[in-house]
Amino acid sequence: MIPFDFEYYRPETATEAVTLYTDLAGRGKNARYFGGGTEIISFCRLYQLYPHAVIDIKGIPELNTFEQKNGKLFIGAAKTLSQIQESNLFPLLNYCGGRVADHTIRNKITLGGNLCAMIPYRETSLALLVSEAELVIQNRKGKKILPISEIFHESLRLEDGDLLMGVHIREECLGAPFVCLKKTSDGNVGYPQDRVGYPVVSVAAMRADNKIQAAFSGVCIFPFRSRTVEEVFNKSNLPREEKIRQAVEVIPAAIHDDMISSAGYREFVLKSMMAEILERLE
Ligand SMILES: Cc1cc2nc3c(=O)[nH]c(=O)nc-3n(C[C@H](O)[C@H](O)[C@H](O)COP(=O)(O)OP(=O)(O)OC[C@H]3O[C@@H](n4cnc5c(N)ncnc54)[C@H](O)[C@@H]3O)c2cc1C
C-alpha cells in the first residue's frame, strides 16, 4: 500500500501526457510518468518518493508499438520486458532485459522505466549502448531523436517533463553476433531465467563493423560503454591476457564495492567475462 494520496492520470496521447506534466508542474505539483510502476511503488512505500501525481503512459498507442521501418526497429517505451522477450526482434535486448528480476516482475517493468530507473543497473541500456540506438523523446516543445551516446551518461539525462517515447535500433544490429553475460551474488552466470538479483557484473558485447563493442553494468556505480576499453579489445597483435589487464585499467571509475560484492570479486568476475567476450568475438 502507498501510504499517501496522489492523483492518477491515464492520457491517450503523448502530447496529452507532456501537456499534463507541464500543467501539473505549473500548479506546483510534482508528477512522474508511470510505466510499470515497480520502482515508483517501491520507493513510495519506503517514503523515498512523494509524487503529487502519476501519469500512466501505458494507454498511449505509440509507446506500445513495435515497428520495423526505413531500416530501423522502433520499440515503444511502454513495452514490457516480457513483451520484448516474446517478440524476439532484438535478441541482445531480450537477453539484457530477460535477466532483470523474475518473470512476473518483467511482465510489469517497461523498457522506458528500466532506462529511466533510479536504481543504477539499467541493464537494458547495455544493448542500446552497444547498438548505438537512437532515443525518441517528446516534451512540450515537440519531438527529438538523439543518439544514445549524446544523452546517456551514467544515466539517461532527460530534462524535466521529457517523455521517452521509444528507441530505434538499426536493422544491421538486430542480428549481429553478441555475447551477453550476467553474474549475480547467488553464483548465477549466463542467462538466468527466473532469478531475482542485481548484477555483480553484467555485460553486453556485440561485433559490429568488424569491431567489438561492449557495455557494462554492476562494475562501477553506473552502467557504461567505454571507447577506451573497446580500443584495447580491438588492438591487433596484443595477447588476450594483456588486453584484459589494460582494459581493466581504463574502465571509467572505481570498481564498486558494496554488500552485493567486494570490488576485488567484481574485478575477478569482470576479467573472466572479458576473457569470454574476447574468445567469442575476437
Ligand atoms: C525485484 C526486482 C529486481 C530487479 N532487478 C533488476 C536487475 O537486476 N537489473 C535491472 O536493471 N533492473 C532491475 N530491476 C528493475 C529496476 O530496478 C526498476 O524497478 C524498473 O526498471 C522500473 O521499471 P518500471 O517500468 O516499473 O518503471 P516505473 O516504476 O514506472 O518508473 C521508474 C522511473 O522511470 C520514469 N519513467 C518511466 N517511464 C518513463 C518514460 N517513458 N519516460 C520518462 N520517464 C519514465 C518514472 O517517472 C520513474 O522515475 C528490478 C526490479 C525489481 C522489483
The ligand as a Gaussian input file, in Angstrom:
#p B3LYP/6-31G(d) Opt

LIG

0 1
 C       12.705000      -7.495000      -7.534000
 C       13.315000      -6.590000      -8.580000
 C       14.564000      -6.922000      -9.102000
 C       15.153000      -6.103000     -10.079000
 N       16.367000      -6.449000     -10.600000
 C       16.921000      -5.680000     -11.573000
 C       18.182000      -6.014000     -12.158000
 O       18.824000      -6.999000     -11.810000
 N       18.650000      -5.205000     -13.137000
 C       17.982000      -4.080000     -13.577000
 O       18.448000      -3.381000     -14.478000
 N       16.783000      -3.747000     -13.036000
 C       16.256000      -4.497000     -12.055000
 N       15.036000      -4.173000     -11.538000
 C       14.269000      -3.119000     -12.193000
 C       14.510000      -1.679000     -11.805000
 O       15.200000      -1.574000     -10.653000
 C       13.223000      -0.872000     -11.842000
 O       12.333000      -1.303000     -10.832000
 C       12.471000      -0.960000     -13.153000
 O       13.364000      -0.891000     -14.207000
 C       11.463000       0.163000     -13.287000
 O       10.670000      -0.053000     -14.434000
 P        9.123000       0.372000     -14.426000
 O        8.617000       0.253000     -15.819000
 O        8.384000      -0.353000     -13.377000
 O        9.285000       1.934000     -14.077000
 P        8.426000       2.907000     -13.163000
 O        8.462000       2.477000     -11.734000
 O        7.100000       3.132000     -13.790000
 O        9.296000       4.232000     -13.360000
 C       10.656000       4.307000     -12.958000
 C       11.160000       5.717000     -13.244000
 O       11.219000       5.943000     -14.665000
 C       10.405000       7.052000     -15.057000
 N        9.812000       6.686000     -16.355000
 C        9.169000       5.523000     -16.651000
 N        8.856000       5.504000     -17.955000
 C        9.291000       6.680000     -18.480000
 C        9.244000       7.259000     -19.798000
 N        8.723000       6.599000     -20.838000
 N        9.775000       8.498000     -19.984000
 C       10.324000       9.171000     -18.948000
 N       10.401000       8.684000     -17.691000
 C        9.893000       7.444000     -17.462000
 C        9.382000       7.201000     -13.939000
 O        8.862000       8.514000     -13.871000
 C       10.230000       6.811000     -12.720000
 O       11.010000       7.911000     -12.319000
 C       14.465000      -4.954000     -10.536000
 C       13.222000      -4.606000     -10.015000
 C       12.642000      -5.414000      -9.033000
 C       11.299000      -5.025000      -8.497000

